[in-house]
Structures are given as structure tokens and as C-alpha cells.
Amino acid sequence: MNSIQTEKKKIRLLFVCLGNICRSPAAEGIMKRIVDKNELQDIIEVDSACTSGWHEGDLPDERMRVQGDARGYDFSSKARKFRKTDFDQFDYIIVMDDDNYNNVKSLASSSEQVKKIRMMTEFLVQNAHHKYIPDPYYGDSSGFELVLDLLEDANEGLLQAIKKKYSL
């Protein structure tokens, strides 16, 4: 483990979307697998939340779980609503689209908190032309496939950014 990290708390990531049943739990599950694959579980912690409370306590959408299972992911976290205290608990608050960004930003009480909010697409490497991660909820399976492709790409880019920033 990096000597800086032995003296510091974990790097905590929170992925946020509208309902916490499609995009953000998928981002969470993908990043958890990437963290495990890189043996960084003691350094990086991952969670997800929503800006609405519509699905609080629910598992991710069944279609997302099926698509995730097909790629070997575990999408089993329960939906929870974003809380103002999350600004104090997390180092990165990563949102999927402009609406999510504006909703989370409206809860921030300082410029330091606003600086923690990042768009998931900032970390895209292969698909950098995408400006947001689309919500697949009202579409067919191709929308879920696209979201998983984008989240895999962005999570790899995010891990590289974290490794560089923290010299991991």
C-alpha cells in the first residue's frame, strides 16, 4: 500500500444518477470490480446514490442487473438518496448528466463541495465525444449496453486519474 494512504482515510467515490437503479449502481459495481482487480480495496471505497427518492431501498433495475450479469458484474446495491452529508463523506461525487449535476450542486454549501462534483464523462477515454451518460430506463436493451460500455470506459479513466493524483 502507498505510504501516503496508510496515514490517510480511504479515497471515497460516490456515483449519482436520478433513481439509483440503472446508471449509478452500474458505475458502482463496475468500479468495485476494477478496484478489486487492481487490489485497491484498502484504498478506494465506492458507493452510489440518487437525486430522487422514488426507488429508495430498491435493487437496481432488473434489465441492468441482467446486462451486468452477462458481463460478470454484481449490481446488487440498494438505492438511497443523496444527502448533504455525502459532501463530507466522499472525495469524488460523480454524476451522470447535467440534471444530476445541478441537483447535487443545489445542495452544496461551499465552493469546496462543488469542486467534488464531477461529470462521469470527464473520465471517458475511448468515447470522449459523449457529453453525458444517457438514462436507459425508458429504452430497450441497446441503451443498457451503451451505458455499460460508457461506464466501463469512464471508470477505467477515473481509476487512472486517481492513480495519477495519489501516486498509486
FIVEX-405193 format. One record per residue: residue number from 1; residue in three letters; x, y, z of N, C-alpha, C in turn. Coordinates in pm, 1 decimal, padded with zeros to 6 digits, always signed. Each point is the difference from the previous one (the first is absolute). Last residue first. Layout:
// residues N
    nr   rest        n_u        n_v        n_w       ca_u       ca_v       ca_w        c_u        c_v        c_w
   NUM    ALA          X          Y          Z          X          Y          Z          X          Y          Z
...
// end
This chain:
// residues 168
    nr   rest        n_u        n_v        n_w       ca_u       ca_v       ca_w        c_u        c_v        c_w
   168    LEU   -00056.3   +00619.7   -00691.2   -00024.4   -00141.0   +00037.6   +00068.8   -00093.9   -00098.1
   167    SER   -00047.8   +00520.6   +00083.1   +00123.2   -00076.8   -00020.8   -00014.8   -00144.7   +00044.4
   166    TYR   -00342.8   +00360.5   -00028.9   +00044.6   -00049.5   +00130.8   +00126.9   -00084.9   -00008.6
   165    LYS   -00198.8   +00202.0   -00394.5   -00011.5   +00103.9   +00104.6   +00061.5   -00045.0   +00132.0
   164    LYS   -00021.7   -00311.2   -00364.7   +00092.7   +00108.8   -00028.4   -00000.5   +00104.5   +00113.2
   163    LYS   -00307.7   -00355.4   +00020.0   +00136.6   -00051.9   +00015.5   +00102.4   +00111.5   -00020.5
   162    ILE   -00448.7   +00104.1   -00085.1   +00024.9   -00015.8   +00143.4   +00141.6   -00048.9   +00024.2
   161    ALA   -00143.1   +00027.5   -00444.6   +00010.2   +00136.4   +00056.4   +00030.8   -00006.5   +00150.0
   160    GLN   -00087.2   -00406.1   -00223.4   +00129.3   +00054.9   -00042.9   +00021.4   +00139.8   +00058.0
   159    LEU   -00415.8   -00202.8   +00073.6   +00104.2   -00065.9   +00078.1   +00137.7   +00053.1   -00038.4
   158    LEU   -00361.8   +00155.5   -00251.5   -00005.0   +00052.4   +00136.8   +00109.6   -00064.6   +00085.1
   157    GLY   -00065.3   -00164.9   -00435.2   +00061.2   +00132.6   -00002.2   +00005.0   +00063.4   +00137.9
   156    GLU   -00224.4   -00407.2   -00045.3   +00143.5   -00023.4   -00022.9   +00074.1   +00133.9   -00001.1
   155    ASN   -00462.7   +00024.1   +00026.3   +00057.3   -00048.5   +00126.2   +00148.0   -00032.9   -00014.0
   154    ALA   -00245.6   +00131.7   -00386.2   +00019.3   +00111.7   +00093.3   +00060.0   -00046.4   +00132.3
   153    ASP   -00107.7   -00332.9   -00327.8   +00100.7   +00092.9   -00051.5   +00030.6   +00108.4   +00104.3
   152    GLU   -00352.6   -00291.0   +00092.8   +00126.3   -00073.5   +00005.2   +00115.4   +00091.0   -00042.5
   151    LEU   -00431.8   +00174.4   -00040.5   +00043.6   -00006.5   +00139.6   +00129.0   -00079.6   +00016.3
   150    LEU   -00204.5   +00028.9   -00429.6   +00048.9   +00131.3   +00043.3   +00052.9   -00004.1   +00142.9
   149    ASP   -00200.8   -00391.8   -00173.4   +00122.5   +00030.8   -00075.0   +00061.3   +00131.9   +00048.0
   148    LEU   -00418.1   -00116.8   +00176.2   +00107.1   -00082.6   +00055.7   +00132.1   +00024.3   -00072.6
   147    VAL   -00380.5   +00217.9   -00167.2   +00034.4   +00053.1   +00131.5   +00113.9   -00081.5   +00061.9
   146    LEU   -00182.0   -00156.7   -00404.7   +00076.9   +00123.0   -00019.7   +00046.3   +00057.1   +00133.7
   145    GLU   -00287.3   -00369.8   +00016.3   +00131.7   -00039.0   -00051.8   +00089.6   +00122.9   -00018.6
   144    PHE   -00448.4   +00068.6   +00113.4   +00072.8   -00051.7   +00115.9   +00141.3   -00042.0   -00040.2
   143    GLY   -00292.1   +00137.5   -00340.4   +00032.7   +00113.4   +00086.6   +00079.5   -00042.4   +00122.3
   142    SER   -00175.7   -00326.2   -00294.6   +00115.8   +00067.0   -00060.2   +00042.7   +00121.6   +00082.4
   141    SER   -00395.5   -00257.5   +00106.9   +00126.4   -00053.8   +00051.3   +00122.3   +00068.6   -00059.7
   140    ASP   -00437.3   +00297.4   -00007.9   +00016.5   -00144.9   -00010.8   +00139.5   -00041.9   +00046.9
   139    GLY   -00262.9   +00449.2   +00195.1   +00037.3   -00057.1   -00129.3   +00008.9   -00151.2   +00003.0
   138    TYR   -00080.7   +00330.4   +00368.3   -00116.9   -00008.6   -00088.1   +00030.5   -00061.7   -00135.9
   137    TYR   +00348.9   +00046.6   +00343.9   -00121.5   -00051.8   +00064.2   -00116.8   -00019.9   -00096.3
   136    PRO   +00488.7   +00165.6   -00033.0   -00057.3   -00104.4   -00084.9   -00140.0   -00045.5   +00042.5
   135    ASP   +00320.6   +00467.3   +00019.6   -00082.6   -00082.7   +00086.8   -00069.5   -00105.1   -00086.0
   134    PRO   +00491.5   +00240.1   -00113.6   -00144.6   +00002.2   -00019.7   -00074.3   -00093.5   +00096.3
   133    ILE   +00459.6   +00288.8   +00048.4   -00034.7   -00142.0   -00002.5   -00152.4   -00006.4   -00010.4
   132    TYR   +00305.1   +00415.1   -00201.6   -00066.9   -00049.7   +00119.7   -00022.9   -00150.0   -00016.3
   131    LYS   +00236.8   +00239.7   -00329.2   -00005.5   +00110.7   +00096.7   -00068.4   -00040.8   +00130.6
   130    HIS   +00299.8   -00257.6   -00420.2   -00125.5   +00000.4   +00075.8   +00004.8   +00108.7   +00106.6
   129    HIS   +00377.1   -00111.5   -00281.5   -00096.9   +00088.6   -00066.3   -00135.2   +00004.3   +00072.1
   128    ALA   +00387.8   -00287.3   +00114.1   +00004.5   +00135.8   +00054.5   -00099.1   +00096.4   -00064.0
   127    ASN   +00130.1   -00511.1   +00021.5   -00127.4   +00058.5   -00045.3   -00014.2   +00145.1   +00043.9
   126    GLN   +00384.9   -00273.3   +00114.4   -00032.3   -00046.4   -00135.4   -00120.3   +00072.5   -00060.4
   125    VAL   +00130.9   +00125.4   +00440.0   +00123.1   -00007.0   -00077.2   -00033.9   -00033.2   -00145.5
   124    LEU   -00261.2   +00231.6   +00466.6   -00005.4   -00085.8   -00118.7   +00132.5   +00007.1   -00075.4
   123    PHE   -00137.7   +00257.1   +00399.0   +00098.2   -00106.9   +00010.9   -00001.9   -00097.0   -00117.8
   122    GLU   -00303.6   +00371.8   +00068.9   +00134.0   +00060.0   +00007.1   +00108.7   -00106.4   -00006.5
   121    THR   -00474.3   -00100.8   +00031.1   +00057.9   +00007.5   -00134.1   +00136.8   +00067.1   -00003.3
   120    MET   -00269.4   -00026.8   +00397.3   +00058.9   -00129.7   -00032.9   +00071.7   +00006.3   -00135.1
   119    MET   -00050.7   +00436.7   +00304.4   -00079.0   -00074.0   -00098.4   +00072.6   -00130.9   -00031.8
   118    ARG   +00035.5   +00270.6   +00480.3   +00061.4   -00019.5   -00131.6   -00097.4   -00075.1   -00090.0
   117    ILE   +00068.6   +00267.3   +00517.7   -00096.7   -00051.2   -00098.6   +00065.7   -00004.5   -00137.4
   116    LYS   +00215.3   +00184.2   +00389.6   -00003.3   -00145.8   +00007.3   -00089.8   -00061.2   -00106.9
   115    LYS   +00040.7   +00475.8   +00072.3   +00117.8   -00053.7   -00068.7   +00003.6   -00152.5   +00002.1
   114    VAL   -00332.3   +00242.0   +00244.3   -00028.9   +00002.0   -00143.9   +00116.2   -00061.8   -00077.8
   113    GLN   +00055.5   +00063.5   +00462.7   -00093.0   -00109.0   -00027.7   -00030.1   -00008.1   -00149.2
   112    GLU   +00261.8   +00354.6   +00145.5   +00074.8   -00124.4   +00016.8   -00089.4   -00120.5   -00028.1
   111    SER   -00184.3   +00433.1   +00012.7   +00068.7   -00024.4   -00127.3   +00082.3   -00128.8   +00007.4
   110    SER   -00434.9   +00036.0   +00311.1   +00129.1   +00068.1   -00014.1   +00059.7   -00031.9   -00137.0
   109    SER   -00415.0   -00182.8   +00162.3   +00000.9   +00123.0   +00080.0   +00133.9   +00072.1   -00005.1
   108    ALA   -00342.3   -00373.0   -00305.5   +00133.6   +00037.3   +00048.6   -00006.5   +00131.7   +00076.2
   107    LEU   -00365.8   -00211.7   -00243.0   +00011.4   -00037.2   +00141.3   +00134.6   +00039.8   +00060.8
   106    SER   -00111.2   +00060.0   -00465.0   -00094.4   +00082.4   +00076.0   +00005.0   -00030.1   +00149.8
   105    LYS   +00251.6   -00260.4   -00316.5   +00061.5   +00131.2   +00025.5   -00091.5   +00088.3   +00084.6
   104    VAL   -00163.6   -00416.3   -00153.0   +00098.9   -00017.8   +00107.1   +00062.0   +00135.3   +00036.6
   103    ASN   -00301.9   +00001.5   -00358.4   -00069.7   -00041.8   +00122.4   +00096.7   -00015.4   +00116.8
   102    ASN   +00174.9   +00094.9   -00432.3   -00070.8   +00116.0   +00056.6   -00072.0   -00034.4   +00129.6
   101    TYR   +00216.3   -00353.0   -00234.7   +00098.0   +00099.4   +00044.1   -00070.4   +00117.2   +00069.2
   100    ASN   -00266.5   -00324.5   -00208.4   +00058.3   -00051.2   +00123.8   +00098.4   +00101.2   +00058.0
    99    ASP   -00175.6   +00104.1   -00417.3   -00104.2   +00008.7   +00103.0   +00052.3   -00049.2   +00133.9
    98    ASP   +00283.0   -00044.3   -00378.4   -00011.5   +00138.5   +00048.0   -00106.6   +00016.6   +00107.2
    97    ASP   +00217.5   -00487.8   -00037.7   -00047.7   +00097.5   -00099.2   -00015.4   +00137.7   +00063.8
    96    MET   +00189.0   -00387.9   +00233.8   -00014.4   -00056.0   -00133.7   -00044.5   +00100.4   -00106.0
    95    VAL   +00319.3   +00038.1   +00480.1   -00137.7   +00002.3   -00050.5   -00003.7   -00040.3   -00146.6
    94    ILE   +00322.8   -00029.2   +00473.7   +00004.1   -00011.5   -00145.2   -00141.8   -00019.0   -00052.6
    93    ILE   +00323.7   +00159.3   +00429.2   -00143.8   -00021.3   -00020.1   -00019.1   +00007.9   -00150.9
    92    TYR   +00440.6   -00069.8   +00359.8   -00050.9   +00019.7   -00135.4   -00149.1   -00028.9   -00000.4
    91    ASP   +00211.7   -00018.0   +00408.9   +00100.3   +00083.7   -00065.9   -00042.5   +00036.2   -00141.8
    90    PHE   -00316.1   -00122.0   +00458.4   +00058.9   -00046.1   -00125.3   +00096.8   +00101.2   -00058.6
    89    GLN   -00258.1   +00058.2   +00418.8   +00041.7   -00139.8   +00001.6   +00078.8   -00044.4   -00122.8
    88    ASP   -00207.8   +00438.8   +00072.8   +00105.0   -00018.0   +00100.2   +00059.9   -00140.8   -00004.3
    87    PHE   -00362.5   +00114.0   -00284.1   +00110.2   +00089.4   -00035.1   +00116.7   -00016.2   +00096.5
    86    ASP   -00410.2   -00221.9   +00077.1   +00086.9   -00070.6   -00094.4   +00116.1   +00087.9   -00044.2
    85    THR   -00365.0   +00154.8   +00276.5   +00116.3   -00052.7   +00071.9   +00094.3   -00078.2   -00091.3
    84    LYS   -00421.4   +00163.4   -00156.6   +00098.5   +00109.1   +00012.6   +00126.5   -00049.0   +00070.2
    83    ARG   -00280.4   -00364.1   -00264.7   -00018.8   +00083.4   +00118.9   +00106.8   +00108.6   +00002.8
    82    PHE   -00264.4   -00376.6   -00365.1   +00115.5   +00083.4   +00031.0   -00034.1   +00089.3   +00118.9
    81    LYS   -00257.7   -00470.8   -00059.7   -00000.4   +00138.8   -00044.9   +00129.2   +00070.3   +00042.6
    80    ARG   -00070.4   -00538.4   -00123.5   -00012.2   +00095.0   +00110.6   +00009.4   +00140.0   -00057.3
    79    ALA   -00045.1   -00572.2   -00154.4   -00008.2   +00143.6   -00028.8   -00013.2   +00081.5   +00128.4
    78    LYS   +00255.2   -00481.0   -00024.8   -00136.3   +00053.7   +00014.1   +00002.9   +00151.7   -00018.6
    77    SER   +00335.4   -00403.4   -00217.2   -00014.6   +00101.1   +00105.2   -00143.4   +00051.4   +00001.5
    76    SER   +00213.8   -00335.3   -00303.0   -00095.7   -00039.0   +00103.0   -00015.9   +00102.6   +00112.1
    75    PHE   +00259.3   -00160.5   -00467.7   -00073.9   +00124.5   +00022.7   -00109.1   -00030.3   +00102.4
    74    ASP   +00465.3   -00234.9   -00209.2   -00099.1   -00013.9   +00107.3   -00062.2   +00137.0   +00023.9
    73    TYR   +00257.0   -00236.6   -00460.4   -00007.0   +00099.5   +00106.9   -00107.6   -00037.0   +00102.2
    72    GLY   +00139.1   -00212.2   -00444.3   +00068.6   -00044.7   +00120.6   -00000.3   +00097.9   +00115.6
    71    ARG   -00221.1   +00007.8   -00446.4   +00139.6   +00046.3   -00006.0   +00077.8   -00034.9   +00126.8
    70    ALA   -00459.1   -00110.2   -00047.2   +00056.9   -00050.9   -00124.9   +00146.9   +00040.7   -00015.4
    69    ASP   -00257.7   +00170.7   +00361.6   +00032.6   -00141.9   +00019.7   +00068.7   -00058.3   -00122.9
    68    GLY   -00171.0   +00438.1   -00034.3   +00120.6   -00006.8   +00082.2   +00044.6   -00142.9   +00024.2
    67    GLN   -00406.4   +00073.2   -00223.1   +00111.5   +00041.8   -00085.5   +00132.5   -00006.7   +00076.7
    66    VAL   -00386.8   -00087.7   +00246.5   +00018.4   -00105.4   -00101.1   +00118.7   +00033.5   -00089.7
    65    ARG   -00133.3   +00324.8   +00313.4   +00062.1   -00114.5   +00067.0   +00027.1   -00113.7   -00098.4
    64    MET   -00233.2   +00375.7   -00152.7   +00140.3   +00033.8   +00022.6   +00071.7   -00115.7   +00068.3
    63    ARG   -00461.3   -00043.7   -00063.5   +00067.6   -00001.1   -00130.1   +00147.9   +00033.1   +00014.2
    62    GLU   -00282.2   +00027.3   +00381.9   +00028.4   -00137.9   -00038.7   +00073.6   -00008.3   -00134.3
    61    ASP   +00050.2   +00419.7   +00336.2   -00094.8   -00045.5   -00100.9   +00040.8   -00140.2   -00048.3
    60    PRO   +00187.6   +00116.0   +00479.2   +00005.5   +00057.7   -00134.3   -00104.5   -00063.0   -00092.5
    59    LEU   -00135.2   -00011.2   +00504.0   +00114.9   -00049.7   -00074.4   +00006.3   +00071.8   -00134.1
    58    ASP   -00240.1   +00244.6   +00422.8   -00016.1   -00097.7   -00108.6   +00134.4   -00047.2   -00052.7
    57    GLY   -00076.0   +00348.7   +00340.3   -00009.8   -00135.0   +00053.2   -00013.7   -00108.3   -00105.7
    56    GLU   -00139.1   +00483.1   -00148.9   +00080.2   -00026.1   +00119.5   -00026.6   -00140.0   +00054.2
    55    HIS   -00165.4   +00260.7   -00404.9   +00030.9   -00143.3   +00006.4   +00080.4   -00038.4   +00124.1
    54    TRP   -00159.4   +00459.7   -00094.3   -00102.8   -00089.2   -00054.3   +00025.6   -00147.8   +00023.8
    53    GLY   +00224.2   +00449.7   +00106.0   -00019.0   -00105.6   +00098.6   -00096.4   -00107.3   -00046.5
    52    SER   +00381.6   +00343.3   -00256.5   -00142.3   -00013.7   +00033.9   -00012.9   -00109.1   +00105.1
    51    THR   +00422.4   +00093.1   -00165.2   -00047.3   +00134.4   +00031.5   -00149.0   +00000.9   +00031.5
    50    CYS   +00369.7   -00415.9   +00088.3   -00088.8   +00062.7   -00098.2   -00037.3   +00141.3   +00043.9
    49    ALA   +00443.8   -00383.8   +00075.0   -00119.0   +00065.1   +00056.3   -00082.0   +00061.6   -00112.9
    48    SER   +00472.6   -00350.5   +00150.7   -00084.0   +00070.6   -00097.7   -00124.1   +00053.8   +00068.5
    47    ASP   +00560.2   -00187.6   +00096.0   -00142.6   -00004.4   +00034.9   -00076.9   +00069.2   -00112.1
    46    VAL   +00543.7   -00186.1   +00167.1   -00095.0   +00038.8   -00103.7   -00143.9   -00014.8   +00050.7
    45    GLU   +00577.3   +00039.5   +00143.0   -00133.6   -00044.9   +00040.1   -00101.0   +00058.8   -00097.0
    44    ILE   +00574.5   -00095.4   +00040.4   -00114.4   +00063.8   -00066.8   -00129.6   -00065.5   +00044.3
    43    ILE   +00420.0   -00141.0   +00188.2   +00026.9   +00140.1   -00030.7   -00122.9   +00072.9   -00054.4
    42    ASP   +00041.5   -00475.4   +00106.1   +00037.2   +00067.5   +00124.4   +00018.8   +00150.0   -00019.8
    41    GLN   -00098.1   -00290.9   -00370.3   -00113.6   +00001.8   +00092.7   +00030.6   +00073.0   +00130.2
    40    LEU   +00258.1   -00105.1   -00432.4   -00003.7   +00131.4   +00065.3   -00115.1   +00012.1   +00100.5
    39    GLU   +00174.5   -00342.0   -00361.6   +00033.3   -00019.8   +00141.8   +00009.8   +00132.2   +00075.7
    38    ASN   -00144.7   -00097.8   -00466.9   +00124.8   +00073.2   +00023.9   +00046.5   -00007.3   +00144.5
    37    LYS   -00406.0   -00205.4   -00132.5   +00096.8   -00050.7   -00097.9   +00137.9   +00064.3   +00020.8
    36    ASP   -00367.7   +00160.6   +00256.9   +00042.7   -00133.8   +00043.3   +00109.5   -00054.9   -00091.2
    35    VAL   -00195.2   +00406.8   -00125.6   +00076.8   +00018.7   +00124.1   +00053.1   -00135.2   +00048.9
    34    ILE   -00293.5   -00007.8   -00362.4   +00128.5   +00056.3   -00041.5   +00091.4   +00018.5   +00121.6
    33    ARG   -00441.5   -00136.3   +00081.4   +00075.6   -00108.7   -00062.7   +00137.9   +00049.0   -00044.7
    32    LYS   -00292.7   +00318.2   +00179.3   +00039.7   -00095.7   +00104.6   +00082.3   -00113.3   -00059.5
    31    MET   -00193.0   +00313.1   -00294.6   +00119.3   +00051.2   +00068.6   +00043.7   -00094.4   +00110.8
    30    ILE   -00393.5   -00109.5   -00230.9   +00114.4   -00006.3   -00091.5   +00126.3   +00046.7   +00071.2
    29    GLY   -00406.6   +00038.8   +00234.9   +00038.9   -00140.0   -00016.8   +00121.2   -00017.7   -00089.5
    28    GLU   -00182.1   +00439.7   +00054.9   +00051.6   -00052.1   +00127.2   +00051.6   -00142.6   -00016.7
    27    ALA   -00224.1   +00195.9   -00361.0   +00132.4   +00061.8   +00016.5   +00066.2   -00051.7   +00127.4
    26    ALA   -00438.7   -00132.1   -00067.6   +00087.5   -00066.5   -00097.4   +00141.0   +00056.3   +00011.1
    25    PRO   -00336.4   +00199.0   +00256.3   +00040.1   -00129.2   +00057.1   +00087.2   -00080.9   -00096.1
    24    SER   -00150.5   +00427.2   -00157.6   +00092.3   +00009.2   +00114.1   +00029.6   -00134.5   +00066.5
    23    ARG   -00307.3   +00020.8   -00385.7   +00135.3   +00046.5   -00026.8   +00091.8   -00002.0   +00121.5
    22    CYS   -00458.9   -00176.2   +00065.0   +00061.2   -00037.8   -00128.4   +00146.4   +00041.8   -00005.5
    21    ILE   -00289.8   +00085.5   +00379.5   -00037.5   -00136.6   -00036.7   +00058.4   -00044.0   -00134.0
    20    ASN   -00013.5   +00443.1   +00254.8   +00091.7   -00094.9   +00062.5   -00043.4   -00144.0   -00026.1
    19    GLY   -00190.7   +00439.2   -00167.2   -00072.4   -00095.9   +00083.0   +00084.6   -00099.7   +00075.6
    18    LEU   +00191.0   +00382.0   -00265.1   -00134.5   +00039.8   +00040.6   -00063.4   -00097.6   +00099.1
    17    CYS   +00525.9   +00003.8   +00004.7   -00090.8   +00018.8   -00113.7   -00139.0   +00032.0   +00055.4
    16    VAL   +00564.1   -00060.8   +00171.4   -00136.6   +00051.3   +00019.4   -00073.7   +00009.0   -00133.1
    15    PHE   +00465.3   -00213.8   +00302.8   -00060.8   +00016.2   -00131.7   -00146.8   +00036.3   +00018.8
    14    LEU   +00469.2   +00031.8   +00311.7   -00145.1   -00015.0   +00001.2   -00052.0   +00029.8   -00140.2
    13    LEU   +00495.4   -00127.1   +00289.3   -00068.8   +00037.3   -00123.0   -00149.6   -00023.0   +00015.3
    12    ARG   +00489.4   +00056.3   +00316.6   -00139.2   -00043.7   -00007.6   -00068.7   +00060.9   -00121.3
    11    ILE   +00500.8   -00138.7   +00239.5   -00053.0   +00085.6   -00105.9   -00141.5   -00051.0   -00025.6
    10    LYS   +00230.8   -00071.5   +00487.5   -00020.0   -00052.3   -00134.2   -00045.1   +00110.2   -00095.7
     9    LYS   +00291.1   +00157.5   +00413.5   -00123.3   -00075.8   -00017.1   -00009.8   -00049.4   -00143.7
     8    LYS   +00486.2   +00077.0   +00201.6   -00115.7   +00077.2   -00043.7   -00122.0   -00090.7   -00007.2
     7    GLU   +00455.6   -00141.9   +00096.0   -00026.1   +00103.3   +00098.2   -00127.8   +00077.6   -00029.6
     6    THR   +00159.8   -00345.0   -00285.4   -00003.2   -00064.1   +00130.6   -00033.9   +00101.0   +00108.5
     5    GLN   +00061.8   +00133.6   -00459.3   -00130.5   -00054.2   +00032.1   -00005.1   -00067.1   +00136.9
     4    ILE   +00406.9   +00173.5   -00178.6   -00092.9   +00112.0   +00020.5   -00134.9   -00052.9   +00047.2
     3    SER   +00331.7   -00308.5   -00128.3   +00021.5   +00054.9   +00134.3   -00091.2   +00118.5   +00029.6
     2    ASN   -00131.4   -00413.7   -00329.4   +00071.4   +00127.0   -00008.2   +00012.6   +00060.5   +00139.4
     1    MET   -00046.4   -00529.9   -00063.8   -00084.5   +00118.5   +00000.0   +00088.7   +00124.5   +00000.0
// end
